[in-house]
Amino acid sequence: MTRVAAVDCGTNSIRLLVADADPATGELTELDRRMTIVRLGQGVDRTGRLAPEALERTFAACREYAAVIKEYGAERLRFVATSASRDAENRDDFVRGVLDILGVEPEVISGDQEAEFSFTGATRELAGRTDLTRPYLVVDIGGGSTEFVVGDDHVCAARSVDVGCVRMTERHLAHDGRVTDPPTEEQVAAIRADIEAALDLAEQTVPLREARTLVGLAGSVTTVSAIAQELPAYDSARIHHSRISRDRVREITEWLLRSTHAERAAIPSMHPGRVDVIGAGALVLLAIMERTGAEEVVVSEHDILDGIAWSVA
């Protein structure tokens, strides 16, 4: 058993996982998992530099994480950072600050590495399951993009496409800063057309239909699971490795797309920041299940952060 720590520093948030990893059993026992919004990428597209206040927010989170890592006595640490930190003119300030606080340099990983980490994080603990057939299709439905990774023990093919719950909502449902509530049939059709085009693009490099088990990651998928189970509150333990049928996903998606903001906000497991974008996210999931013929989706709370932890175990 190896006690490890993994940090994933993105454009908007920084996350920490401290866990005990047992390579013999494929089990990752979570000790602490937390997330902080730091907006490291604030203004970097416009200025080409990491803003001083963004750096300080990130360093404050790093100091908090350093105390947690010390408390648990993690033996190894890996810090993976967003490309924003690589491209910024003052990236050395970021690297030096992280090194001073945590004792390791932040790494900017390639798209292939990111796909491998996400795949490992989502599927490593499924290895002993006799009820799930390989190869897996791991789908990470984010805000701006969706990642597709197909593999058995390792990644065979991966592709990222620019379809996500926030992007689709802003492109098709928002007008003058307000979201149509509920969307019209024409708006839903426009979202669906974008999703289908993105799936066509993904299928150019990823054999989506060859996968035998669909594994879904990220907030849109986990929220659909929480709704399907009618949970009284968001419960990671009950969501992790839950299995939702395509018919149930379709039923939930159709309800979300004809519901009002107030009705969605009243769902006990709904995060306030997801109320206006969950309909588009659920539609992405449904379209993927219909395209691939998946009868169900296996929902995972584990992702790239878990993959980073395994990489240092």
Secondary structure, DSSP 4 states (H G I P E B T S, - for coil): -EEEEEEEE-SSEEEEEEEEEETTTTEEEEEEEEEEE--TTTTHHHHSS--HHHHHHHHHHHHHHHHHHHHHT-SEEEEEE-HHHHHSTTHHHHHHHHHHHHSS--EE--HHHHHHHHHHHHHGGGTT-SSSPSSEEEEEE-SS-EEEEEESSSEEEEEEES--HHHHHHHHTEETTEE-SSPPHHHHHHHHHHHHHHHHHHHTTS-GGG-SEEEEESHHHHHHHHHHTT-SS--HHHHTT-EEEHHHHHHHHHHHHHS-HHHHHTSTT--GGGTTTHHHHHHHHHHHHHHHT-SEEEE-S--HHHHHHHHH-
